Amino acid sequence: MVRVAHVRLLLILAALTPSACEALIRHVVFGLTAGAAYDVSQDDATVAGGIIAGPGGDLEFDTALVAPIAIVPSGAADSSPPEAVLDLRQVYADTNSVTLAWTAPSDDRGICSSYEMRVSDAPIDETSWDEAVTVPGLGAPEPPGTTQRHRIANLDPDTEYHFCLRAWDEAGNRSQCSGDAAARTRPLAGS
């Protein structure tokens, strides 16, 4: 298991004036393979590549952002899919739209790269995914643990719809289906 032992804040002087200082965060990670090379990514971008772990299996690097960090062996192919969304649910409805919410899942290399949502008039699972219709306009994934929402419009009143969501990573690995989430639009007034 990899663990981050401590984080120190360093100030790197970019010029002689205090306003030109850039804050960096120093990360020290223990429990890696001594002498092995690792890549560090943050917000889907490599911030340090080919860093060699020290004799004690420790790795030190700096980042300018406070965001989730992924540490993987250099050159390692990503074959692990993101975690599945576990809590897709309806949070609002009117006569022609529903709003769904979920908790952003994580990927072994940080933030997922995209989502794909499907809708159908029947429950959706792994076997019926391809027959369901793609929902357009999903926003980009946010950091793991963030609550995300998406409004689906142009629906019929007083109708039940079924939704399913998958997360994708940069390597093209997709998560399992979130599981079916039923959502119902409201009836027209007076019906």
N, C-alpha and C positions, 0 to 999 in steps of 0.2 A: 504494500500500500504506500502511495506517495503522500507525504504530508508537508505542508508549508510550516516551517518552524517559527519564523518570525518575519516581520516586515518592518523595514526602517525607512524613514523619509529622508531623502538626500536632497540638497539644493545644489544644482549645478549652475554656476555663474556663467551666463551667456555674454554678459558685458559688465561694466563696473557699476551700473545703476541698479538699485534694488528692484525696480519695476521690470527689469529684463531677466529676472531669475526664472528658471523653469524647474518645477518640482517633479522629481522622479521617485518612484516607489521601488525599493530594493526588495526582491523576493529571494528567499533562501529555501530550497526544497531538499529534503532528505529522503533516503530510502530508495534511491535509484541505483542502477547498475554502474559501478565505478568504471570509468573509461569509455562508456557508451555515449554516443551523440544523441542529442534531443533537440526537437523544434518546439518553440513556445509560440502559441497563437492566442490572440485576444480580439474579440469582436470580429471574428472570421478573417483576421489578417495575421500573418506571421510577424511577430515582433522580434524574434531572435531565432536564428537557425543554426544548426550544427554545433550547439554548445556541448562541450565535453564535461560529463560529470566527474567530479574530483575523486581522489582515492577512497574517500569515505562514502561515496555515492551521493554527494551533495552537489547542488546546482545553484548558481547565483546568477540573477539577471535583473535588469531594471525595466520598468514600464512607466509610461506617462499617464496611463488611464487606470481608474479603479473599475475593473470589469472582470467577469469570469475569465479564468486562464485555463488553457488546455496544454498539457505537456505530453508529447508523443515521441517515440523513437524517430530519429531522422530517417526520411525516406520510407517510412512505414505507410503502406496502403491503408486507406480507411475503408474497412468492410463492415463496420458496425453502424446499424441504423440509429436514428434518434429515438429517444423514448417515445412511447405512444402518449397521446393526449388522453387523460383519464377522466376528465370532468366536463366534457362538452355538454352544455345545457342552455335552455331558453331562459332569458332574463327579462324580455319585454316582447309584447306583441301589440299590433294595432290591426286594422281591417285588411291591410295589404302588405304588411311586413312583419318579420320577427327579428329579434336581435339575439344572437347566441354569444356565449362567453366561455372561456376555457383558460386554464393555466398553461403558459408557455412551457413546453418540455425542454429537456436539455439534450445535447449531443455530446459524444465523447471528445469532440474538439471545440466545444463552446456553444455558441448560439446556432440554432438550426438555420438553414438558408432560405427555406420557403415552406408554404403550406399549400395543400390541395384539399378543398372541401367539395363534397358531392351531396346532391339532394334527390329525393325520390318520393313517390307517394306510398312506397312500401318500405319496411325496415331494411337498412343497409348493413351488410357485414362483409367479410373478406371475399365471399363468393359472389355477392351481388354488386360489389364496388364498380366494376367496369360498365354495368348497365345504368348506373345512376348518372345524373347530369352534373357537369362541373359548375360550381358556383364561382362567378367572376369577381374580381376586385378585392381579393383578400390582401390585407396589409402584410408587411414583412414581419417575420418573427421577432419578438423582443427577448430580452434576457430571460433565462429559465426562472420560473416562479412568478413571473409577471402575469397579471390577469389581462387577457386580450378579449376584444369584442368585435363582432362583425354584424352589420345589418343587412338582411336579405330582403329586397323590395320586389314589387310587381307580382305579389302573390294573390291568390284568390281568397276572399273572405271566408271565415268559418271553415277552414280546411286544415287538416293535419298533414304535415310534411315531416320527412325523416332526413336527418343530416348525419354525415360522418366526416371526420377530419383526419388527415395524415400530415406528418412533418417530413421534410426532406433535408438532407445535408448536402454540402458542396460536392461530395463524391458521388451523388446520385442515389444514395441509400435512402429508402423510405421507411417510415415507421409502420407499425401495424395500425389498422383502423382504430379510431377512438372508441368505437362502439356506437350503436345507433342512439341518436338523440331525437326524440319526437318533439315537435313544436307545432302549435296551433295558432292560426290567425284569429282575430276576434270577428264576431258576426257584425253585419251592418246594423246600424241603429234601427230599431223597430222590427227586426226579423226574429 
